[in-house]
Amino acid sequence: MPWEKRFDVDQARQKAMETFWSHGYDATSIQDLLDATGIQRGSFYDTFTSKRQLLLDALKQYDATKRRVFLNEARRAGSPKERVAWFFRRVVEESTGTNGRRGCFVVNCALEIAPRDREVAEIINRYFEEIEHFFRSAIDEGKKSGEIPPRVQSRATSHALLGLLLGIRVLSRSSAAHAAIEAIAKQAVALLD
């Protein structure tokens, strides 16, 4: 008779993600993960196989529960330029809010783990490419409708917007002034003028 899990796997994955997010991957021990999830060591390895695999699972869960939800909301935020402005307003709110100092889970993983883990790097690069595609699509649509001037280069501007977004996320970890983060976001939207 197969052994039955006595815990919610998604909830355990969520708690592990929060632990990685708050402390970083390297600083999070297996014991930290066991404490956060409330599961036993044997159940941990039976379910997640390793700390690294749990991180990969947590990145996928973050994508499904946070990043994709955020992008879908942004896609419904009005005209193309309004979508980009909404995106940056929300990033500023998150970056300067009570949890802003812990940064963005994906950006944190990009800085800490992606340089030495090809699979993590590939996952994160796909996430960044999708965000850049969101920006490029908004720019192209805005140029067609006349809301964004034709001189705005879609590819270069979408790269710049992604870079500014990542800059905000990194600066928020260092307690950058709210005004500085807002200024970066305003400059990002100004690229569409």
C-alpha positions in Angstrom: 0.0 0.0 0.0 1.5 3.4 -1.1 2.5 5.9 1.6 0.1 8.8 1.7 1.4 12.4 2.1 0.1 14.2 5.2 0.9 17.7 4.0 -0.1 20.0 1.2 2.8 19.9 -1.4 1.9 23.2 -2.9 1.7 24.9 0.5 5.1 23.4 1.4 6.6 24.6 -1.8 5.1 28.1 -1.2 6.7 28.2 2.3 10.0 27.0 0.9 9.9 29.7 -1.8 9.3 32.3 0.9 12.3 31.0 2.8 14.6 31.1 -0.2 13.2 34.6 -1.0 13.9 36.0 2.4 17.3 34.4 3.1 18.7 33.4 -0.3 19.4 30.0 -1.6 22.9 29.5 -0.2 22.0 30.7 3.2 18.9 28.4 3.4 19.7 25.1 4.9 17.7 21.9 4.6 16.8 22.3 8.3 15.5 25.8 7.5 13.3 24.3 4.8 12.1 21.5 7.2 11.3 24.1 9.8 9.5 26.4 7.3 7.4 23.6 5.7 6.8 21.6 8.9 7.6 18.3 7.1 10.0 15.6 8.1 13.3 15.0 6.4 12.2 11.7 4.8 9.1 13.3 3.4 11.1 16.2 2.2 13.5 14.0 0.1 10.7 11.7 -1.0 8.7 14.7 -2.3 11.3 17.2 -3.5 14.4 15.0 -3.8 16.8 17.9 -3.1 17.1 21.5 -2.1 18.0 22.4 -5.7 14.9 20.6 -7.1 12.8 22.4 -4.6 14.2 25.7 -5.8 13.3 24.7 -9.4 9.8 23.8 -8.3 9.6 27.1 -6.3 10.6 29.1 -9.4 7.8 27.4 -11.4 5.3 28.0 -8.7 6.3 31.6 -8.5 5.8 31.9 -12.2 2.3 30.4 -12.0 1.1 32.2 -8.9 2.8 35.6 -9.1 4.6 36.5 -12.3 2.0 35.3 -14.8 -0.8 36.8 -12.7 1.1 40.1 -12.7 1.7 40.1 -16.5 -2.0 39.2 -17.2 -3.1 42.1 -15.1 -0.7 44.4 -16.9 -2.0 43.3 -20.3 -5.5 44.5 -19.2 -4.4 47.8 -17.9 -5.6 50.0 -20.8 -3.8 51.4 -23.8 -0.3 50.2 -24.6 1.5 53.1 -22.9 -0.9 52.8 -19.9 0.1 49.1 -19.6 3.8 50.0 -19.3 3.0 52.8 -16.9 0.8 50.4 -14.8 3.6 47.8 -14.8 6.2 50.2 -13.4 3.8 51.8 -10.9 3.1 48.3 -9.5 6.8 47.5 -9.4 7.5 50.7 -7.5 4.7 49.8 -5.0 6.2 46.4 -4.5 9.7 47.6 -4.3 9.1 50.3 -1.7 6.5 48.4 0.3 7.0 46.4 3.5 8.6 43.4 1.6 10.5 45.6 -0.8 13.9 44.9 0.8 13.8 41.3 -0.1 13.6 42.2 -3.7 12.1 40.0 -6.4 12.4 36.2 -6.1 13.4 35.8 -9.8 15.9 38.6 -9.8 17.4 37.4 -6.5 17.8 33.9 -8.1 19.3 35.5 -11.2 22.0 37.2 -9.2 22.7 34.4 -6.8 22.2 31.1 -8.6 21.9 31.6 -12.4 25.7 32.4 -12.9 26.5 28.8 -11.7 23.4 26.8 -12.6 22.5 26.5 -16.3 19.0 25.2 -15.7 18.1 28.0 -13.3 19.6 30.5 -15.8 17.5 29.1 -18.6 14.3 29.4 -16.6 15.1 32.9 -15.5 16.0 34.0 -19.1 12.7 32.7 -20.3 10.9 34.8 -17.7 12.9 37.9 -18.6 12.3 37.3 -22.3 8.5 37.1 -21.7 8.6 40.4 -19.8 10.7 42.0 -22.6 8.1 40.6 -25.1 5.3 42.3 -23.1 7.1 45.6 -23.4 7.9 45.2 -27.1 4.3 44.2 -27.9 3.0 47.3 -26.1 5.4 49.5 -28.0 4.5 48.0 -31.3 0.8 48.2 -30.6 1.3 51.8 -29.4 3.2 52.8 -32.5 0.4 51.3 -34.7 -2.2 53.3 -32.9 -0.2 56.5 -32.8 0.0 56.6 -29.0 3.8 56.0 -29.2 5.9 57.9 -31.7 7.4 55.9 -34.6 10.9 57.0 -33.6 10.7 54.8 -30.5 12.7 51.7 -31.4 10.8 48.7 -30.2 13.7 46.3 -29.6 16.1 48.8 -28.0 13.4 50.3 -25.9 12.1 47.0 -24.6 15.7 46.0 -23.7 16.0 49.3 -21.8 12.7 48.9 -20.0 13.8 45.4 -18.9 17.1 46.8 -17.7 15.3 49.6 -15.7 13.0 47.1 -14.2 15.8 44.9 -13.0 17.6 48.0 -11.7 14.6 48.9 -9.6 14.4 45.4 -8.2 18.1 45.4 -7.3 18.0 48.9 -5.8 15.1 48.0 -3.6 17.2 45.4 -1.9 19.6 48.2 -0.8 17.0 50.5 0.7 17.2 53.0 -2.1 15.1 56.1 -1.5 11.5 55.8 -2.7 12.0 59.0 -4.7 14.9 57.5 -6.6 13.0 54.3 -7.5 10.0 56.4 -8.6 12.3 58.6 -10.8 13.6 55.5 -12.5 10.1 54.3 -13.2 9.1 57.7 -14.6 12.1 57.7 -16.8 11.1 54.2 -18.1 7.7 55.4 -19.1 9.2 58.6 -20.6 11.1 56.3 -23.1 7.8 55.9 -24.8 7.3 59.6 -25.5 
